[in-house]
Amino acid sequence: MDQKGYRRESFQSATSDEDMLEIAGASMDFSMADDDPPLDRELGGFSSYNGGGMNGTSTMMDFLEEPLPGVGTYEDFNTIDWVREKSRDRDRHREITNRSKESTWALLHSVSDAFSGWLLMLLIGLLAGSLAGLIDISAHWMTDLKEGVCLAGFWFNHEHCCWKSNTTFTDRDKCPEWKSWSQLILGHGEGAFAYILNYFMYVIWALMFSLLAVLLVKGFAPYACGSGIPEIKTILSGFIIRGYLGKWTLVIKTITLVLAVSSGLSLGKEGPLVHVACCCGNILCHLFTKYRKNEAKRREVLSAAAAAGVSVAFGAPIGGVLFSLEEVSYYFPLKTLWRSFFAALVAAFTLRSINPFGNSRLVLFYVEFHMPWHLLELVPFILLGIFGGLWGAFFIRSNIAWCRRRKTTRLGKYPVLEVFVVTAITAVLAFPNEYTRMSTSELISELFNDCGILDSSKLCEYVNDFNSTKGDDLPDRAAGPGVYTAMWQLALALVMKVFITIFTFGMKVPSGLFIPSMAVGAITGRLLGVAVEQLAFYHHDWAIFSGWCSQGADCITPGLYAMVGAAACLGGVTRMTVSLVVIMFELTGGLEYIVPLMAAAMTSKWVADAIGREGIYDAHIRLNGYPFLEAKEEFSHKTRAMDVMRPRKNDPPLTVITQDSMTVEDVETIITKTTYSGYPVVVSRASQRLVGFVLRRDLIISIENARKKQDGIVSTSVICFTDYCPPLPPSSPSVLKLRSILDLSPFTVTDETPMEIVVDIFRKLGLRQCLVTHNGKLLGIITKKDVLKHIAQMANQDPNSILFN
């Protein structure tokens, strides 16, 4: 990745109040920083931080009596210090608690501070649910717009247009109020020319929608493309990506998500809805001081927002909470679990109130099954799990290879052309097949459907040679011509979905992976389900069927096979297990199908893990070089801290600052000649006894403000990081005391510490770096980037793929 281009792009899409990090009201607690170049950050970039004023002109004074804006905050594309952020929040909470005993006003402030988290969850749920409803309604209408328009009101989609029609149930899709484009332009809908005109209009609308989407993304919010889940996982682990969750990203992602889904591309809206919900959470955090000024607290809110996003995507509040816990969150305390549940509940309730599909359901493919499954059916369910694992591993490898080619060749320079070509190919191939022409959500709904008496779908055209039925439960029947036609069409749709999704995911439009993966699995499952059903019908006397599937019984449900296949393929791609089963259970409302879903999900994960350990989101994190330290993987190599720390043998000595013997000019020289993000402070260069650690950013801001605001600070002024500075001659310039920006308790390890312990420390405490000592003397430094590079090197991967601090 071109680091400069990436950085420049991020600043274009960010504004002052939409950043993941805002330069406001910073605390004076120190932040530990990486000993790494901060991605081409120039010294002059800090000239805007003027800070607060100074009072008094004594020879020796602590310059940082008042907090300076910018001190203690983070640069773009750097990692937060979890330990410092949690410490700041504890200090803030302790101060509010102590003050609450002094007055009624302080007590009310304490209560409002405690309640603010729940109020924020309420607002996130309301906003996320409302946006999800808007996206669902708009996408449904625009998808139908490709095929025709409603004369009763152009804003009605096909289904809503025909609600008031007097047509019979079997002809409910052919109401006179809905006109196809050929009927509207030519006056009739039959014949070759009418078919060609409808074909042409379908392709034209698809190209218009996708081109508008990619142009909006490219022009206004480059971060609005893709799924967003890999970046959200990285942000929740402590990484700063300014503007990624900002106002422009939210607005453009919402608009372009509707356009991308409506264009008919092989993508879904479920993954991007998580990004939309997290944008809502980040923007609403600015209303509450404790979340605006603390990056760790903000990430707790974003974890809850991710749960709300999945809740409205699938109508699964509990599944959303488990998805946030299992898949995206890095730090998930018990309090966040409760608040995530509340946010997901409010979001689902809001979407239910909007009722986007007019059927009181939160998703288009909600389904209910009533027939029990038999133990022997676990065999085809496990086969679906194996297929899901193989498909997941194949898709991840193919998609990552294509995305890497996009990043390293000229292809990446033409995102609009790529979207145009892929959309054109998709639309041309999709229109002739009714199962690819319809939206993917409608396709999944059709595949999940259990055939009833009134179903007119080709999938339900069985030979009806029975005399009576018990309610809606129909016996297994011989497949009619419509079923065989549907099987061929579904087989062709499967081939198309398998390959076109590889090239679609990762383009410069919002693109989710949940729905395409579920479609591949649902098609496979329906094909297998119909095959098993016909096998049982024609060979009910076989030993495997004789005990439980007698002639005339309804024992095989092809829709259930489709649902299990959808879960298997989604699990193979994302490696979700618990949250996946709960989401699918909430979709169907059937407790009795949990065992088939669990069997398929675990089988697909085992098979996919045997081929490649990474899920699609982790693979994209590694492809983009984000500093994400995976908590699930074990580090088993026998290396020590001295093998990873810097400086290495034959490297220049570690750059340090002494506690009370260096002048302002000396420190400025170090800052100018090096690009490190922080410096250890020692007693003296000879002793190398460690005192603390200071951030480069804090030094620059503090010195610059001292020169402007404090009298007597010149280049020869001594910088002192201790409480009591050594006596100086009366004629000496003022001493600049910077103890307030010094971290007096940096994490240290000895040079003999095993790296598996060091890696665990970085994972569980969220460190940015730790210092290495030997017999109490400072030897070197290990940063998070060093740890990631070492892990990559031990796994025979390119250590230079880690691009950011």
Buried (B, 14 or more C-beta within 10 A) or exposed (E): BEBEEBBEBBEEBBEEEBBBBBBBEBBBBBBBBBBBEBBEBEEEEBEEBBBBEBEEEEEBBEBBEEBBBBBBBBBBBBBBBBBBBBBBBEEBBEEBEEBBEEEEEBBEBBEEBEEBBEEBBBBBBBBBBBBBBBBBBBBBBBBBBBBBBBBBEEEBBBBBBBEEBEEEEEEBEEBEBBBBBBBBEBEEBEEEEBBEBBBEBBBEBBBBBBBBBBBBBBEBBBBBBBBBBBBBBBBBBBBBBBBBBBBBBBBBBBBBBBBBBBBBBBBBBBBBBBBBBBBBBBBBBBEBBBBBBBBBBBBBBBBBBBBBBBBBBBBBBBBBBBBBBBBBBBBBEEEBBBBBBBBBBBBBBBBBEBBBBEEEBBBBBBBEBEBEBBEEBBEBBBBBBBBBBBBBBBBBBBBBEBBEEBBEEEEBEEBBEBBBEBBBBBBEBBBEBBBBBBBBBBBBBBBBBBBEEEBEBBBBBBEEEEEEEEEEEBBBBEBBEBBBBBBEBBBBBBEBBBBBBBBBBBBBBBBBBBBBBBBBBBBBBBBBBBBBBBBBBEEBEEEEBEEBBBEEBBBBBBBBBBBBBBBBBBBBBBBBBBBBBBBBBBBBEBEEBBBBBBBBBBBBBEBBBEBBBBBBBBBBBBBBBBBBBBEEBEBEBEBBBBEBBBBEEEEEEBBBBBBBBBBBEBBBEBBEEBBBBBBBBBBEEEEBEBBBBBBBBBBBBBBBBBBEBBEBBEEEBBBBBBEEBEEBEEEBBBBBBBBBBBBEEBBBBBBEBBBBEBBBBBBEEBBBBBBBBBEEEBBBBBBBBBBBBBBBBBEEEEBEBBBBB
